[in-house]
């Protein structure tokens, strides 16, 4: 991985493309956890890739690439949400999205949609990107105890939703 990052930093477009492909699914899950919409997530991911391409030379330590990339993505998501909150929104009907294997991930999205953004983000980083509590805390500029609490509350909320049949009983 470090070798691929160094090649990309030296201007190897193929290496950069490989890096983005390796992280695409994790970027999508993170963006969707913030935005809750496939099209918006795709737009933010596209912006993130552009920024990463332009700023890859500023990455000092290749072993922090994933954290660096995720930080840029989260900042882009937050910028998008700020911009969207300033605009008048109209309701749209979204088509369900499908993963590569044809399995509809609508249930997973519905489960996550019951959580506040702060819990959804921590849950996705922990489970979706296999980040440690320490890494999440550094990435989101939070105390490790705050991350642990949010993770616990997210699990508790999901358990309540599942046991209460709210999600599956609709």
C-alpha positions as a printed Julia matrix, in Angstrom:
170×3 Matrix{Float64}:
   0.0    0.0     0.0
   2.77   2.45    0.93
   4.5    1.75   -2.37
   1.29   2.47   -4.26
   0.83   5.73   -2.38
   4.4    6.82   -3.1
   3.93   6.07   -6.8
   0.73   8.11   -6.81
   2.53  10.98   -5.07
   5.13  10.9    -7.85
   2.39  11.42  -10.43
   1.54   7.83  -11.4
  -2.12   8.13  -12.45
  -2.6    4.35  -12.56
  -1.41   4.04   -8.94
  -3.79   6.82   -7.88
  -6.66   5.13   -9.68
  -5.89   1.85   -7.9
  -5.84   3.62   -4.52
  -9.23   5.17   -5.15
 -10.7    1.85   -6.31
  -9.42   0.14   -3.15
 -11.12   2.74   -0.96
 -14.27   3.35   -3.01
 -16.62   1.13   -1.01
 -15.46   2.56    2.32
 -15.83   6.1     0.94
 -19.35   5.33   -0.26
 -20.42   3.89    3.09
 -19.03   6.87    4.97
 -20.54   9.43    2.59
 -23.91   7.69    2.64
 -23.88   7.58    6.44
 -23.61  11.37    6.45
 -25.82  12.2     3.5
 -28.34   9.35    3.29
 -28.59   9.65   -0.47
 -26.76   7.78   -3.24
 -26.53  10.7    -5.65
 -25.24  13.12   -3.02
 -22.74  10.53   -1.79
 -21.47  10.05   -5.36
 -21.06  13.81   -5.83
 -19.13  14.18   -2.58
 -16.93  11.19   -3.4
 -16.12  12.75   -6.77
 -15.12  16.01   -5.09
 -13.05  14.08   -2.54
 -11.16  12.22   -5.26
 -10.38  15.49   -7.03
  -9.08  17.09   -3.83
  -7.02  14.0    -3.02
  -5.49  14.04   -6.48
  -4.6   17.72   -6.19
  -3.31  17.51   -2.6
  -1.67  14.06   -2.53
   1.74  15.72   -2.47
   0.91  17.27    0.91
   0.49  13.86    2.56
   3.6   13.5     4.71
   3.15   9.97    6.04
   1.82   7.38    3.58
   0.64   5.1     6.41
  -1.96   7.77    7.3
  -3.45   7.77    3.78
  -6.75   6.15    4.78
  -7.22   8.57    7.68
  -6.28  11.52    5.46
  -8.69  10.42    2.75
 -11.52   9.84    5.23
 -10.95  13.24    6.82
 -11.24  14.95    3.44
 -14.4   12.97    2.68
 -16.03  13.86    6.0
 -15.19  17.54    5.53
 -16.71  17.44    2.05
 -19.84  15.8     3.49
 -20.14  18.48    6.14
 -19.66  21.22    3.52
 -22.36  19.61    1.39
 -24.78  19.44    4.33
 -24.17  23.11    5.15
 -24.82  24.1     1.56
 -27.92  21.92    1.35
 -29.33  23.34    4.58
 -29.19  26.82    3.03
 -31.19  25.73    0.01
 -34.9   25.06   -0.19
 -35.33  21.32   -0.5
 -38.11  19.54   -2.27
 -39.03  15.97   -1.49
 -37.81  13.42   -3.98
 -38.56   9.78   -4.31
 -35.35   7.82   -4.35
 -34.99   4.51   -6.11
 -33.4    1.77   -4.04
 -29.74   1.21   -4.8
 -28.09  -2.1    -5.41
 -24.62  -3.31   -4.59
 -22.52  -5.19   -7.1
 -23.84  -8.57   -6.02
 -27.44  -7.52   -6.68
 -28.44  -7.49   -3.02
 -30.57  -4.52   -2.06
 -28.96  -2.66    0.8
 -32.17  -0.78    1.57
 -32.61  -2.47    4.95
 -29.12  -1.47    6.08
 -29.78   2.12    5.0
 -33.13   2.11    6.76
 -31.5    0.81    9.93
 -28.86   3.54    9.8
 -31.39   6.24    9.02
 -32.88   5.89   12.5
 -29.62   7.19   14.01
 -28.45  10.76   14.44
 -25.57  11.75   12.18
 -23.04  11.71   15.03
 -23.9    8.09   15.89
 -24.17   6.98   12.26
 -20.71   8.35   11.44
 -19.01   6.63   14.38
 -20.78   3.35   13.6
 -19.77   3.45    9.94
 -16.15   4.29   10.68
 -15.92   1.57   13.33
 -17.68  -1.23   11.46
 -17.58  -0.07    7.87
 -13.94   0.98    7.74
 -12.51  -1.12   10.58
 -11.13   1.94   12.34
 -10.21   1.82   16.0
 -11.77   4.1    18.58
  -8.49   5.96   18.81
  -8.39   6.51   15.03
 -12.01   7.67   14.96
 -11.37  10.08   17.82
  -8.39  11.58   15.99
 -10.26  11.77   12.7
 -13.35  13.47   14.14
 -11.46  15.58   16.7
 -13.28  13.92   19.59
 -12.25  12.47   22.92
 -11.9    8.67   22.85
 -14.49   8.41   25.63
 -16.93  10.39   23.48
 -16.4    7.98   20.59
 -16.91   4.99   22.9
 -20.12   6.54   24.27
 -21.48   7.32   20.82
 -20.68   3.81   19.62
 -22.44   2.34   22.64
 -25.49   4.56   22.19
 -25.66   3.73   18.48
 -25.65   0.02   19.27
 -28.29   0.52   21.94
 -30.51   2.53   19.58
 -30.17  -0.12   16.87
 -31.03  -2.84   19.36
 -34.12  -0.92   20.5
 -35.24  -0.36   16.91
 -34.72  -4.0    16.01
 -36.35  -5.45   19.13
 -39.22  -2.99   18.91
 -39.93  -4.09   15.39
 -40.07  -0.51   14.25
 -37.73  -1.08   11.35
 -39.01  -4.44   10.19
 -42.63  -3.93   11.15
 -43.29  -0.93    8.89
